Amino acid sequence: MFLKSGNRFSEKMAKHALHSRENAEILAVQALAFIAEDSDRLAGFISSTGIAAPAIREATQDPDFLAGVLEHMLGDENLLIAFADSAGIDPAGVARARQILGKVWERDLP
């Protein structure tokens, strides 16, 4: 994952990494991948966001959608802790990345 020990990022880089927009987007994509690797987590995400599963890939190009992914994660403490543990980061890093990305994506209603 993004910040696990042994990765290409040193600890110093990892501390700085969550402060850039690009790295916040990378973390959000990794959070989405973490959600998608479990059918129950994915179903919960789709249910809470209302996005159609086939539209997710295209939506990842929108920074506001990525902010929404992190917002979803921040709204579920168990999910947040599981992701942070998996990624080897402090859960507060997810909140910092969320702040960097700005407003939350809202899907267009038909």
N, C-alpha and C positions, 0 to 999 in steps of 0.2 A: 504494500500500500504506500501511500504518500510519504509518511514520516517514520515508518518502522526503522528500527536500528538496522544497520547494514545496508541501507538504501544509499543512493547516490548523494543524498543531502546530509551534510554534517549536522551536528546538533546546533551549531551556531546558525547555519543556514535555515534549519527547521524553525528556529525561534523567529527569524525574520520572515520566513516564507508565508506565514499566515497574515502578514501585513500588506501583501500586494494583491491587487485585483485579480491578476492572472492566477495566482496560487489559490485565491479564494474560489475561483471558478473551478480549478482542478479539484479542490477538496469537495466542492458540491457535486461534481461529476462522479467522484469516488463514493460519495454518500449515496448517490442515485444507484450506482452499481451495487453497493452493499444492500440497498433496499431491494433491487431487482433480483438478487441471487436467492431470495427466499420468497416463495409464492405467497405466503401470508403477509409478509411485509409489503410486497408489491400490491397485493389486493387492497391493503389498508391505505396505501399511498393513492392508488387510483380512486378509491372510494372517497377519500378526503379531498382530493384535488378536483375530481370530476374529469380529468384528462383521459382521453381514450388511449389505450396501450399503444396503438400504432403511431400516435402523435408524439410520443415521448422523445423519440430520437431527434426529430426536428426541433422540438421545444428546447432541447439542450443547447441550442445555438443562442438562446435568449438569456442574457444575464439575469433578468427578472425571474424567469422560470427557475434558474439555478438558486436564486435567493429563496424562492418558494420551497425548493427541496430542503434547504437548510432549515427553513422555518418549520416545515413538517417534522424534521428530525428534532428540533428544539422543543416541539410540542409533545414529544413522547420520551420521557426520561429514560425508560428502559431501552428504547431504540438508540437514543443518544449515547448512553453508556456503552452499549454493545458496539456501536460504530467506533466510538473513540478508542475503546480497547482494541478493536480490530486494526485500526489505523495507527495505534501507538501514540495518540495525541491526548492532550488535556481536553475534556469536553468544552471548556471555555473557548478553545480554539475554534470550535464550530460557531459559537456565538460571535466571535470576532470576524470570522469569514462572512457570516450573515450580514453584519453591519457594513462591511466593505462593499458588498454587492448592492446594497441599497434597497429600493422598493421591491415588493413581492409581485410576482407574475399573477395576473388574473386572466383566465382563459376567456375567450370570446364565447358568449352564449349563442346558440343557434337561433 
